[in-house]
Amino acid sequence: MGQLLHLGHNENVVLEWAAVGRLNRVHRGVYAVGHRRLTWYSRCWAAVLAAEPDEAAPWRAVASHYSAAYLWGLLRFTPDAMHVTAPTRRRAKRRFVVHFSSILAEEDRTVREGFPVTAVPRTLLDLAIRARPEQLEGYLDRAEDRKLLDVRAVEDVLARAGGHRGRGRLAQALAIYRPDPAFTRSKFERSFRRAVIAAGLPAPSMNFNVAEYELDAYWPDLRFAVELDLFETHGSRAAFERDRRRQEELKLLGIESIRITKPRLDREPKAVMRNLATLLERRRFEV
């Protein structure tokens, strides 16, 4: 209601609108003007406004967590509950989730589609509290796809995070994006290398040249390679024959190799990493 007064409407007029049903209550002090049909965006706005601690000093509450993730395009689904971060605790019962943060740095706040919202690095930090590793990887992938991922900015928010519960998980998930001598050509290669690191295994060199062969993932000290197979690049009869000859010639060079397909890594990542760990450990005793 404070917005109507700030816009110059007389208080008596506003009260009259409320009496005749032109203002439809959404939350305490928050009304829909002239209708009751609220979109997801309307409900998000209503939650942000209702979480404001002081109408005279607005825009301190921001859409956050899953609401911010949806606004940034990091979620594949529309979240049911609205999530808002505000600088004061409110004990009143709300139909949305309020997260308390007494100090939200200016760099952690921005505007997206007209909404006051947590910036992408802060949003990722908040999502990391409950996200499973593969979910958090998905958020980072989508941020990268949308050119929203600034690794330095995420590292900055981690440095300021203190005891935030998402700090450790986000730092671990971010490891694959930090400056690294490994050169990867595809998301599949990055996903594989990320899975290796997350499993606590030594990181391989990527696209490593041995003789005339380029190996997708290679552990030079173990002389062990993983070829990452996509049907699109290995789907012809000629490629089938070439791959078998390649594997034989690598073996003659003293290099053991296995093949891992993207569907299998997506379907059973833990089993793939468990088997890889066993093979690397065996290889350690062979070379």
VEXVOGU-809509 format. One record per residue (C-alpha): residue in one letter; x negated, y negated, z negated. Coordinates in steps of 0.2 Angstrom, whole numbers, plus 2048, in hexadecimal, padded with zeros to 3 digits. Layout:
   resn     X     Y     Z
      a     X     Y     Z
...
END
This chain:
   resn     X     Y     Z
      m   800   800   800
      g   7F1   7F5   7FD
      q   7ED   7F5   80F
      l   7FE   7ED   813
      l   7FC   7DF   807
      h   7EA   7DC   80E
      l   7F2   7DB   81F
      g   7FD   7CC   819
      h   80D   7D5   816
      n   817   7CE   807
      e   818   7D9   7F8
      n   82B   7D8   7F8
      v   82C   7DD   80A
      v   821   7EC   806
      l   82C   7F1   7F7
      e   83B   7EF   802
      w   834   7FB   80F
      a   831   807   802
      a   843   806   7FC
      v   84A   809   80D
      g   83F   817   811
      r   834   80F   81E
      l   825   813   813
      n   823   826   810
      r   818   82B   802
      v   809   837   806
      h   7FF   834   7F6
      r   800   828   7E8
      g   7FE   817   7EF
      v   7FC   81E   801
      y   80B   81E   80D
      a   80F   822   81F
      v   818   813   827
      g   828   817   830
      h   826   82A   832
      r   821   83B   82A
      r   819   844   838
      l   806   844   833
      t   7F9   84B   83E
      w   7E9   852   836
      y   7E0   842   839
      s   7EE   839   830
      r   7ED   844   821
      c   7DA   842   821
      w   7DC   82F   821
      a   7E9   831   813
      a   7DD   83B   808
      v   7CF   82F   80A
      l   7DB   820   806
      a   7E2   82A   7F7
      a   7D0   82D   7F0
      e   7CB   81B   7F0
      p   7C7   816   7DE
      d   7CB   803   7E2
      e   7D6   7FC   7EF
      a   7CD   7EC   7EE
      a   7BD   7F4   7F3
      p   7C1   801   800
      w   7B7   80D   80A
      r   7AD   815   7FC
      a   7B6   825   7FE
      v   7B2   82F   80E
      a   7B8   83F   817
      s   7AB   84C   813
      h   7A7   85F   813
      y   7B3   868   81F
      s   7BD   859   823
      a   7AD   850   829
      a   7A7   860   832
      y   7B7   860   83C
      l   7B5   84E   840
      w   7A3   851   846
      g   7A9   860   850
      l   79F   86D   845
      l   7AE   877   841
      r   7B7   883   84E
      f   7C7   882   844
      t   7D2   874   83C
      p   7CF   875   829
      d   7DE   877   81E
      a   7D9   86D   80F
      m   7D3   85B   810
      h   7C2   857   808
      v   7BD   846   802
      t   7AE   840   7F9
      a   7B1   831   7ED
      p   7A6   828   7E0
      t   7B2   82B   7D1
      r   7BB   83A   7CA
      r   7CD   83A   7CB
      r   7D7   845   7C0
      a   7E8   843   7C9
      k   7EE   852   7D2
      r   7EB   851   7E4
      r   7EF   85B   7F4
      f   7DD   859   7FA
      v   7CC   85C   7F3
      v   7C2   84E   7EC
      h   7AF   850   7E9
      f   7A7   845   7DD
      s   797   83B   7E2
      s   792   82C   7D8
      i   785   827   7E4
      l   787   82A   7F7
      a   779   822   800
      e   77D   817   80E
      e   774   822   81B
      d   780   830   815
      r   78F   826   81A
      t   795   821   82C
      v   7A5   820   837
      r   7AB   82D   842
      e   7BA   82B   84D
      g   7BF   81C   842
      f   7BD   826   832
      p   7B1   823   823
      v   7A8   833   823
      t   798   83B   81D
      a   78A   83B   829
      v   785   84B   832
      p   776   84F   826
      r   781   84C   817
      t   78F   856   81E
      l   783   865   822
      l   77D   864   810
      d   78E   865   809
      l   793   873   814
      a   784   87D   80F
      i   78B   87F   7FD
      r   798   88C   803
      a   792   891   814
      r   78B   8A2   817
      p   77A   8A2   821
      e   782   8A6   831
      q   78F   899   82F
      l   782   88C   82B
      e   778   891   83A
      g   788   88E   844
      y   78A   87D   83D
      l   778   878   842
      d   77A   880   853
      r   78A   875   857
      a   782   866   850
      e   773   869   85C
      d   77F   86C   86A
      r   788   85C   867
      k   777   853   866
      l   77B   84E   854
      l   76D   857   84B
      d   75F   84C   845
      v   753   857   83C
      r   74A   849   834
      a   75A   842   82D
      v   75F   853   826
      e   74E   854   81E
      d   751   843   816
      v   761   848   80F
      l   759   858   808
      a   74C   84D   800
      r   759   843   7F7
      a   764   851   7F3
      g   75D   855   7E2
      g   767   863   7DA
      h   774   864   7E8
      r   77A   876   7E9
      g   778   876   7FC
      r   766   870   7FC
      g   75D   881   7FC
      r   769   889   809
      l   768   87A   815
      a   755   879   814
      q   753   88C   818
      a   75F   88A   827
      l   756   87B   82D
      a   745   884   82E
      i   747   88A   840
      y   74A   878   846
      r   73A   870   83E
      p   72B   86D   849
      d   724   87D   84D
      p   717   884   859
      a   724   891   85F
      f   72B   88D   870
      t   73C   893   873
      r   746   892   883
      s   758   897   87D
      k   764   897   86F
      f   762   8AA   86E
      e   74F   8A9   86B
      r   752   89C   85E
      s   760   8A6   856
      f   754   8B5   855
      r   745   8AC   84E
      r   751   8A4   841
      a   757   8B5   83C
      v   746   8BC   83A
      i   741   8AD   82F
      a   751   8AF   825
      a   74D   8C1   822
      g   73C   8BD   81A
      l   732   8C4   829
      p   723   8BC   830
      a   728   8B0   83E
      p   723   8B6   850
      s   71B   8AC   85D
      m   728   8A9   86B
      n   725   8AA   87E
      f   713   8B0   87B
      n   708   8B4   88A
      v   6FE   8C5   88A
      a   6F5   8C9   89A
      e   702   8C5   8A7
      y   711   8C8   89C
      e   71B   8BB   892
      l   722   8C3   882
      d   732   8BC   87B
      a   72D   8BF   868
      y   71C   8C5   864
      w   712   8C9   854
      p   700   8C8   85A
      d   6F8   8CF   84A
      l   703   8DE   84C
      r   703   8DF   85F
      f   716   8E1   85E
      a   723   8D9   869
      v   736   8D7   86A
      e   73E   8D4   87B
      l   74E   8CB   879
      d   75A   8D1   886
      l   769   8C8   88E
      f   772   8D1   89C
      e   772   8C1   8A6
      t   75F   8C3   8A8
      h   75D   8D6   8A8
      g   76D   8DB   8B1
      s   766   8E1   8C1
      r   75F   8F2   8C6
      a   74F   8EA   8CB
      a   74E   8E1   8BA
      f   751   8F2   8B2
      e   743   8FA   8BB
      r   737   8EB   8B8
      d   73B   8EB   8A5
      r   736   8FE   8A3
      r   726   8FB   8AC
      r   722   8EC   8A2
      q   725   8F6   892
      e   71A   904   898
      e   70C   8F8   89C
      l   70D   8EF   88C
      k   70B   8FF   883
      l   6FB   903   88D
      l   6F5   8F2   886
      g   6F8   8F8   874
      i   708   8EE   872
      e   718   8F6   86B
      s   728   8EE   86F
      i   73B   8F0   86D
      r   74A   8E8   875
      i   758   8DE   86B
      t   767   8D8   874
      k   771   8C9   870
      p   782   8D2   86D
      r   779   8DE   860
      l   770   8CF   857
      d   781   8C6   856
      r   78A   8D6   851
      e   77E   8DE   844
      p   771   8D1   83F
      k   76D   8D9   82F
      a   76A   8EA   836
      v   75F   8E3   844
      m   754   8DA   838
      r   753   8E9   82C
      n   74D   8F4   83B
      l   741   8E7   840
      a   73A   8E5   82F
      t   737   8F8   82F
      l   72E   8F8   840
      l   723   8E9   83B
      e   71E   8F2   82B
      r   71A   902   834
      r   710   8F8   841
      r   706   8F0   833
      f   6FE   901   82F
      e   6FB   906   841
      v   6F0   8F8   847
END
